[in-house]
């Protein structure tokens, strides 16, 4: 579960950096 949450947070950060 912790890994799932971490992946979601990382995905949001990456999306923010890319600028989707």
C-alpha positions in Angstrom: 0.0 0.0 0.0 2.8 2.4 0.9 4.5 1.7 -2.5 1.2 2.4 -4.2 0.9 5.8 -2.5 4.5 6.6 -3.2 4.1 5.8 -6.9 1.0 8.1 -7.1 2.9 10.9 -5.5 5.9 10.4 -7.8 3.6 10.3 -10.8 2.0 13.6 -9.8 5.5 15.2 -9.4 6.7 13.9 -12.7 3.5 15.1 -14.5 3.9 18.5 -12.9 7.5 18.7 -14.1 6.7 17.6 -17.6 3.7 20.0 -17.7 0.9 17.7 -18.8 
